[in-house]
Amino acid sequence: MPSENNSEVNYELFEDKRAIKFMDKNSDDEKLIKRIHGKYYQLAVDPYKEAESSFKSRKCPKCKKTRVGDYRIIYFINESTKEVEIIDIGPRRSIYKKWN
């Protein structure tokens, strides 16, 4: 597996206000924030590789999901501008109810 330093960032990441709110709320959990930032980096390199195929949402049918432990990151890929928008982050048990 290549190290993060050898991988080229291909996409620019943006956080939606819900993702920013989650990160602010959990800023005291340094381990979780570090893991999420690691996943952000992986998404910037190749968001399709990180996507789990089972996410289906009526609110955001083109959104993808990826996991960080018990948390899920919901994101949208804009291929024409090479951007990944982090839509929301939350615990697995509630994020699916919220985005169904």
Long-range contacts (C-beta under 8 A, 24 or more apart in sequence): 4-38, 4-41, 7-41, 7-45, 8-45, 9-41, 9-44, 9-45, 10-44, 10-45, 10-46, 10-82, 11-43, 11-44, 11-45, 11-47, 11-77, 11-82, 11-83, 11-84, 12-44, 12-81, 12-82, 12-83, 12-84, 13-40, 13-43, 13-44, 13-83, 13-84, 13-85, 13-86, 14-83, 14-84, 14-85, 14-86, 15-85, 15-86, 16-85, 16-86, 16-87, 16-88, 18-87, 18-88, 18-89, 19-73, 19-86, 19-87, 19-88, 19-89, 22-88, 22-89, 22-90, 23-89, 32-68, 32-69, 32-71, 35-68, 35-69, 36-68, 36-71, 36-73, 36-89, 39-66, 39-68, 39-73, 40-86, 43-73, 43-75, 43-84, 43-86, 44-84, 47-75, 47-77, 47-84, 48-77, 57-99, 57-100, 58-100, 59-99, 59-100, 60-87, 60-99, 63-87, 63-99, 65-95, 67-92, 71-95, 72-96, 74-99
